[in-house]
Amino acid sequence: LHPMLVHFPIAYFLGVVAADAAWWWTGEAFWASVAFWLLAAGVAMGALAAIIGTLDFLLVKEIRRHVSSWSHFLVAVMMLSMATANWWLRIGDHDALWPWGALLSAATAIAVSAAGVLGGKLVYDHRIAIGDE
């Protein structure tokens, strides 16, 4: 289930960068609100994906044998932590974007990319979560 669930927080967290850029370009509060709700949805779906991923990590011995799974786990925890901090920063003020919100959005996007590469390595190179026929 984890490889299927991660697409949602990935899309939401990358969408936050686009919404932040739109806010910076236009100055309209609408885009700050969009970024806030994308963060909220991303944190919620990311938490669900993290729970399932942690269960996979703990219950399937084969997963823990690969260095890329440990790296993926650590990067994903950092990514979800940064996104949660970014969302928490904006709770009282959706416009609390510059500079810390934007920096956290960019750092989260970089972490999303790293976690995606490492997760893809697990699926495509090590054939984790692939059913053999």
C-alpha positions as CSV (number, residue, x, y, z in Angstrom):
1,L,0.0,0.0,0.0
2,H,2.8,2.4,0.8
3,P,4.0,2.8,-2.9
4,M,0.4,3.7,-3.8
5,L,-0.2,6.2,-1.1
6,V,3.0,8.3,-1.5
7,H,1.8,9.9,-4.7
8,F,-0.6,12.1,-2.8
9,P,1.8,13.8,-0.4
10,I,4.3,14.1,-3.2
11,A,1.8,16.0,-5.4
12,Y,0.6,18.1,-2.5
13,F,4.1,19.1,-1.3
14,L,5.2,20.0,-4.8
15,G,2.0,21.9,-5.3
16,V,2.9,24.0,-2.2
17,V,6.0,25.3,-4.0
18,A,3.9,26.3,-7.0
19,A,1.3,28.0,-4.8
20,D,4.0,29.8,-2.9
21,A,5.5,31.0,-6.2
22,A,2.0,32.2,-7.3
23,W,1.6,34.1,-4.0
24,W,5.0,35.7,-4.5
25,W,4.3,36.6,-8.1
26,T,0.7,38.0,-7.5
27,G,0.6,38.9,-3.9
28,E,-2.9,37.5,-3.6
29,A,-3.9,35.9,-0.3
30,F,-5.7,33.2,-2.3
31,W,-2.4,31.5,-3.1
32,A,-1.3,31.5,0.5
33,S,-4.5,29.8,1.4
34,V,-4.1,27.2,-1.3
35,A,-0.6,26.5,0.0
36,F,-1.9,26.1,3.5
37,W,-4.5,23.6,2.5
38,L,-2.1,21.7,0.3
39,L,0.2,21.4,3.3
40,A,-2.6,20.2,5.5
41,A,-3.6,17.5,3.0
42,G,0.0,16.6,2.4
43,V,0.7,16.2,6.1
44,A,-2.4,14.1,6.6
45,M,-1.7,11.8,3.6
46,G,2.0,11.8,4.4
47,A,1.2,10.6,7.9
48,L,-0.9,7.8,6.5
49,A,1.8,6.8,4.1
50,A,4.4,7.0,6.8
51,I,2.4,4.7,9.1
52,I,2.0,2.1,6.4
53,G,5.6,2.5,5.3
54,T,6.8,2.1,8.9
55,L,4.8,-1.1,9.2
56,D,6.3,-2.4,6.0
57,F,9.7,-1.5,7.2
58,L,9.3,-3.2,10.6
59,L,7.4,-6.3,9.4
60,V,9.2,-7.2,6.2
61,K,12.8,-8.3,6.9
62,E,13.8,-8.0,3.2
63,I,13.2,-4.3,3.2
64,R,15.6,-3.6,6.1
65,R,18.4,-5.4,4.2
66,H,18.9,-2.5,1.8
67,V,20.8,0.7,2.6
68,S,18.4,2.6,0.4
69,S,15.5,1.6,2.6
70,W,17.1,3.1,5.7
71,S,18.0,6.3,3.7
72,H,14.5,6.5,2.3
73,F,13.1,6.1,5.8
74,L,15.3,8.9,7.3
75,V,14.7,11.3,4.4
76,A,10.9,10.7,4.5
77,V,10.9,11.5,8.3
78,M,12.8,14.7,7.7
79,M,10.5,15.7,4.8
80,L,7.3,15.1,6.8
81,S,8.8,17.0,9.7
82,M,9.6,20.0,7.6
83,A,6.2,20.0,6.0
84,T,4.5,19.7,9.4
85,A,6.6,22.7,10.7
86,N,5.7,24.7,7.5
87,W,2.0,23.9,8.1
88,W,2.2,24.7,11.8
89,L,4.0,28.0,10.9
90,R,1.0,29.1,8.8
91,I,-1.9,27.9,11.0
92,G,-2.5,31.3,12.6
93,D,-1.6,33.3,9.5
94,H,-1.9,31.8,6.1
95,D,0.3,34.6,4.8
96,A,3.3,33.6,7.1
97,L,5.2,32.7,4.0
98,W,8.2,34.9,3.6
99,P,10.9,33.9,4.3
100,W,10.6,30.7,6.4
101,G,7.5,29.2,4.8
102,A,9.1,29.5,1.3
103,L,12.4,28.1,2.5
104,L,10.6,25.2,4.2
105,S,8.6,24.6,1.0
106,A,11.8,24.5,-1.1
107,A,13.6,22.2,1.4
108,T,10.5,19.9,1.5
109,A,10.5,19.7,-2.3
110,I,14.2,18.7,-2.3
111,A,13.5,16.1,0.3
112,V,10.5,14.8,-1.7
113,S,12.7,14.4,-4.7
114,A,15.4,12.5,-2.6
115,A,12.8,10.2,-0.9
116,G,11.2,9.5,-4.3
117,V,14.5,8.5,-5.9
118,L,15.3,6.2,-3.0
119,G,11.8,4.8,-2.9
120,G,12.0,4.2,-6.7
121,K,15.3,2.4,-6.2
122,L,13.6,0.1,-3.7
123,V,10.8,-0.7,-6.1
124,Y,12.5,-0.8,-9.4
125,D,16.1,-2.0,-8.5
126,H,15.4,-4.2,-5.5
127,R,11.9,-5.2,-6.5
128,I,10.4,-4.4,-3.1
129,A,6.5,-4.4,-3.2
130,I,6.6,-6.1,-6.6
131,G,4.6,-9.3,-6.9
132,D,6.4,-12.0,-8.8
133,E,4.3,-14.2,-11.1
